[in-house]
Amino acid sequence: MTKLNQRIISKIYSYETKRILFYILLRILLFIFFFLSVFFVGSIINSLIIEQESFDFLTILTQDVEVIRKFLIDDLSVFFVEIPKTLIIIFIVILVLLLLLIYGMIKNYRKNKNKIKSIISFRKKKI
């Protein structure tokens, strides 16, 4: 091979190396961010529900069937009014984004693994 071909191949591999490393680093950082966000928002929702004692309506389940029929709809409507809806929507959106990120990482795992292997083999040949 000529020196020009070697330089072109070297530049292509260095570009691909930077691109793959940026891609992997970005995905890892996004995963950490979304995971911590889900944990943080989930703990806030949990503490709010515990503070408001929203699950006290479940004590109705220890009553007779007639009492459950009579007051279940009322208790469920009170529970629905008490829960923090905006935080739950934010939690669901962040959780969906996290799951989509994990799906994308799993879907492209084999392709990225092969790219990393080829970059490593190219670097070993060069040394």
N, C-alpha and C positions, 0 to 999 in steps of 0.2 A: 504494500500500500504506500501511496505517496504521503508526504507530510500533510498536504492539504486535506486529504481524506481523513487522516488521523485527527487533525484538528477539528474538522467538522463533526466527526463521530464523538470526539471528546466533549465538544460544546453541546451536542444533543444529549449526551448522557448526563452532563452536569445540569442542563436545564431540566431534564426528567427527574433527576435526583432532587433538585430543589422543589419541583412541583409535587412530587410524592411526599417528601418530608413535610412540606407546608400542608398538604391535604391531610396527612395523618395527624399532625400536631393540631390543626384546626378541629378535626373531628374529636380528638381526645379532649381538647379544651371545651368544646361545645357539650360533650357528654358530661364532663364534670360540672359545668355550669347548670345544665338542665337537671342533672341528678340532685345537686344541692338546692336548686330552686324548688323542685318537687318536694324534697324533704322539708325545706323551710316553710313553704306555703301549707303543706300538709300538717306540720306541727302547729302552725297558727290556727288552722281550721279546727284541729283536734282540741287545742286549748280553749278556743271560743265555745265549742260545743260542750265541753266539760264545764266551763264556767257558767254557761247559761242553763246547765242541767237539762239539755234538750232531750236526752234519752230517758228521762223520767216517765215518759208516756208508755214505756214498755212495761211498767208495773201493772198496767191494765191487763196484761196477758195472764196474770195470776188470778184474775176474777172469773166469774162464770161466763158462759158463752153469750148469754143475753146482755150482760153488761158490756162485753167486748163489741157486740153488734151495735149497741146503742151509742157508745162513745168513741169507737175507732176512727170514724171519719173526722170527728171534731179534733181528736188528738193528733191525727196526721196533718190536718190543716194548720194547727198551731205549730207543729214541728216544722212544716214547710215555711211558715212565716218567720220562724226564729233562726233558721240556718242562714249563714252568710253566703248568699247566692253569688255575689261577684267573686269572692275568693274561691268558691267551688268551680266557677267557670274558668278562672285563671289557672287553677290547679289542673283541670281537665285539659286545657289548651297546652300547658307546659308538658303534661304527661304524654299527650299525643305527639308533640314535637320530639320528645325523648324517644318514644317508641319508633317514630319514623327515622330518626337518626340511627338507632340500633339496627333497624331493618336495612337501611342503606349500607351500614358497615358490614353486616353479615352478607348482604347480596354481593358486594364488591370485594369480599375478603380474598377470594381465589385470584382475582385479577391483580389486586394490589400486592399479594404475596409473590406472584410471579414477577411483577415489576421490581420488587425489592430484591428478589433472588438474582435477576439479571443485572441489576446495578451492582450488587455485591460481587458477582462473578466478573463483571467488567473491571471493577476496582482491583480485584485480586490479580487479574491478568496484567494490569498496568504496573503493579508493584513487582 
